Amino acid sequence: MKTTGANSASGRPLPAVLTDFDDTAAAQNVAEMLLKQFGDPGWKDVRQRFRDGRIGLKEYQEITFRNIRADRATMQSYVKEHASLRPFFRELWDFCQTNNIPMAVVSQGLDFYIEALLERAGLSRVPVYAVNTEFKAGEISYHYNHTYPGKESQGNSKGFVVESFQERGCYVFFAGDGQSDLEAARKADSTFAHRTLAKFCDEEGIPYQPFEDFRGMLLAVREYSRNGHESPGRATGRAEAGRRREEGRL
């Protein structure tokens, strides 16, 4: 669904900023980074089954991390040393905090490695909607708390999270890069798409802004907060003009 209600003094929806994690908020695919370093040698075969559509992302993650040769602390330390957030993520968070705009990471990945990178960057307060994990006796258990009722077996849904913010009256900006982000892109009010997600949006006719880092998203949220009546994701030409005007200010 798209936001139609309003909940601000100006009579328009307040913005909310949601972003995927692997290859979006993070410059790297952190899950694959950990699997390359600590995973069972057969993890790439499982990944190919996932890419071929023979298993879902939920099953892929559970299988590949089941035999990972590292504990939680070791993997978090590795993430802190080797992963990084994309440029302007912090600036976008600071703008959202200053202006009371909700912002969160929305991922079908695992909470412990997302939280590790945010902690390293001093951004532990960023809310995370991801697969919740527990490490006990050398095993990982997975908890899917962001799902449509009756579809828990499919794992977390980014579309579900987008809709939950819209139901609170928010106009949702969403950034993503892959197939798992398509559901959210269909529902978001303004989409920023990178790589595979951009191709899917082209195929489905979903309006989007190209995404390389969070500069454009910051400008779009800032512009919406200032004017508020039209998403830059729905008016590409005007957004690009606004981007050029603001280039020197960031």
C-alpha positions in Angstrom: 0.0 0.0 0.0 1.1 3.6 -0.5 0.7 6.2 2.2 -2.4 8.3 1.8 -3.0 9.6 5.3 -1.4 12.6 7.1 -0.2 13.1 10.6 1.8 16.3 10.7 0.8 19.9 11.4 1.1 20.6 7.7 -1.4 17.9 6.9 1.0 15.6 5.1 2.6 12.3 6.2 5.8 12.4 8.2 8.8 10.8 6.4 10.4 7.5 7.5 13.7 6.2 6.2 14.3 2.5 5.8 17.3 0.8 4.3 18.5 -2.7 3.4 21.8 -3.7 5.0 24.1 -6.0 2.9 25.4 -4.1 -0.2 23.2 -1.1 0.7 23.8 0.4 4.2 27.0 -1.7 4.2 29.4 -1.3 1.3 29.9 -5.0 1.4 27.8 -8.1 1.5 28.7 -8.8 5.2 27.0 -12.2 5.3 29.0 -13.5 2.4 32.2 -11.9 3.9 31.7 -14.0 7.0 30.9 -17.2 5.0 34.0 -16.7 2.9 36.1 -16.4 6.1 34.5 -18.9 8.4 32.0 -20.9 6.4 31.9 -24.6 5.6 33.5 -25.2 2.2 30.2 -26.2 0.7 28.4 -22.9 1.4 28.8 -21.7 -2.2 26.9 -24.8 -3.5 24.1 -23.8 -1.2 24.3 -20.2 -2.5 23.9 -21.5 -6.0 20.8 -23.4 -5.0 19.4 -20.2 -3.7 20.3 -18.3 -6.8 18.7 -20.9 -8.9 15.5 -20.5 -7.0 15.6 -24.0 -5.5 15.6 -22.8 -1.9 14.6 -19.5 -0.3 16.8 -17.0 1.5 15.6 -18.2 4.9 16.8 -21.7 4.2 20.0 -20.6 2.6 21.0 -18.6 5.6 20.2 -21.2 8.1 22.0 -23.9 6.2 25.2 -21.9 5.6 25.5 -20.5 9.1 24.7 -23.8 10.7 28.3 -25.1 10.2 30.1 -21.8 10.5 33.5 -22.2 12.2 33.4 -19.1 14.5 31.5 -17.9 17.5 29.5 -14.7 17.7 32.3 -12.6 19.2 34.8 -13.7 16.6 32.5 -12.9 13.7 31.6 -9.5 15.2 35.2 -8.6 15.6 35.8 -9.6 11.9 33.0 -7.4 10.8 34.2 -4.4 12.7 37.7 -4.8 11.2 36.7 -5.4 7.6 33.3 -3.9 6.8 32.2 -0.3 6.4 29.0 1.8 6.0 28.4 3.6 2.7 29.1 7.3 2.6 26.5 9.7 4.0 24.8 7.0 6.1 25.8 8.8 9.3 24.8 12.2 7.9 21.4 10.8 7.0 21.0 9.4 10.5 22.0 12.7 12.1 19.5 14.6 9.9 16.8 12.2 10.9 17.6 12.4 14.6 17.7 16.2 14.5 14.3 16.3 12.8 12.6 13.4 14.7 12.3 11.3 11.5 12.3 7.5 12.0 15.2 5.7 10.4 15.9 2.0 10.6 17.9 -0.9 8.9 15.5 -3.5 7.4 17.2 -6.7 6.5 16.6 -10.4 6.0 20.1 -10.9 7.3 21.3 -11.7 10.8 21.2 -9.1 13.6 24.6 -9.9 15.2 26.7 -8.8 12.2 24.5 -5.7 11.5 24.7 -4.6 15.1 28.5 -5.1 15.0 29.1 -2.7 12.2 26.7 -0.1 13.6 28.4 -0.3 17.0 31.8 0.1 15.4 30.5 3.3 13.7 29.1 4.6 16.9 25.5 4.2 15.6 24.2 1.5 18.0 21.0 3.5 18.4 19.9 2.8 14.8 16.9 0.4 15.0 17.4 -2.9 13.3 14.6 -5.1 11.8 16.4 -8.3 11.0 16.6 -12.0 11.9 17.1 -12.2 15.6 19.7 -14.8 16.6 20.8 -16.7 19.7 24.1 -18.5 20.2 23.9 -21.5 22.6 26.2 -24.5 22.9 27.8 -23.7 19.6 24.6 -23.5 17.7 22.6 -20.6 16.3 18.8 -20.3 16.6 16.8 -18.0 14.4 13.8 -15.9 15.3 11.6 -14.2 12.6 9.7 -11.4 14.3 8.8 -9.3 11.3 6.5 -11.5 9.2 3.0 -11.4 7.9 0.6 -13.5 10.0 0.4 -17.0 8.7 3.6 -16.6 6.6 6.1 -17.1 9.3 7.7 -20.0 7.5 8.8 -17.6 4.7 10.9 -15.6 7.1 11.0 -11.8 7.7 9.3 -9.5 5.2 10.7 -6.1 4.3 7.3 -5.3 2.8 5.7 -6.0 6.1 8.0 -3.5 7.8 7.4 -0.9 5.2 3.6 -1.3 5.7 4.0 -1.1 9.5 5.5 2.4 9.1 2.9 3.4 6.6 0.1 2.3 9.0 1.7 4.7 11.5 1.1 7.5 9.0 4.6 7.7 7.6 5.7 8.4 4.0 8.4 5.7 3.5 11.7 6.2 1.7 13.4 2.9 1.1 16.8 1.9 -0.3 17.8 -1.6 -1.4 19.9 -3.5 -3.9 18.6 -7.0 -4.4 15.7 -9.3 -5.1 14.7 -9.5 -1.5 14.1 -5.7 -1.6 11.5 -5.9 -4.4 8.6 -6.5 -2.1 9.5 -3.3 -0.2 10.1 -1.3 -3.3 6.5 -2.2 -4.5 5.1 -0.8 -1.3 7.4 2.1 -0.5 6.4 5.7 -1.3 9.9 6.5 -2.7 12.5 4.0 -3.7 16.3 4.2 -4.1 17.5 1.2 -6.1 21.0 -0.2 -6.6 22.1 -3.0 -9.0 19.6 -5.9 -9.1 16.8 -4.0 -7.5 17.1 -1.3 -10.2 16.7 -3.9 -12.9 13.6 -5.4 -11.2 12.1 -1.9 -10.8 12.8 -1.2 -14.5 11.0 -4.5 -15.4 8.0 -3.7 -13.2 7.8 0.0 -14.0 8.4 1.0 -10.4 9.7 4.6 -10.2 13.1 4.9 -8.4 16.2 7.0 -7.9 19.5 5.4 -8.6 21.5 4.6 -5.5 25.3 4.5 -5.0 25.5 6.1 -1.5 23.2 7.9 0.8 23.8 11.4 -0.5 20.8 11.4 -2.8 18.5 9.9 -0.2 19.6 12.6 2.3 18.8 15.3 -0.2 15.5 13.7 -1.0 14.4 13.4 2.6 15.6 16.9 3.3 13.7 18.2 0.3 10.5 16.3 1.3 10.8 17.7 4.9 11.1 21.2 3.5 8.3 21.0 0.9 6.6 17.7 1.5 4.1 17.3 -1.3 5.9 15.3 -3.9 8.4 12.4 -3.6 11.6 12.9 -5.5 11.3 9.3 -6.4 8.2 10.2 -8.4 9.7 13.3 -10.0 13.1 12.3 -11.2 13.9 15.5 -13.1 13.0 17.8 -10.2 15.0 15.6 -7.8 18.1 15.7 -10.0 17.8 19.5 -10.2 17.5 19.6 -6.4 20.6 17.4 -6.1 22.6 19.7 -8.2 21.5 22.7 -6.2 22.5 21.0 -3.0 25.8 19.4 -4.1 28.0 22.0 -2.6 26.2 22.0 0.8 27.1 18.4 1.8 
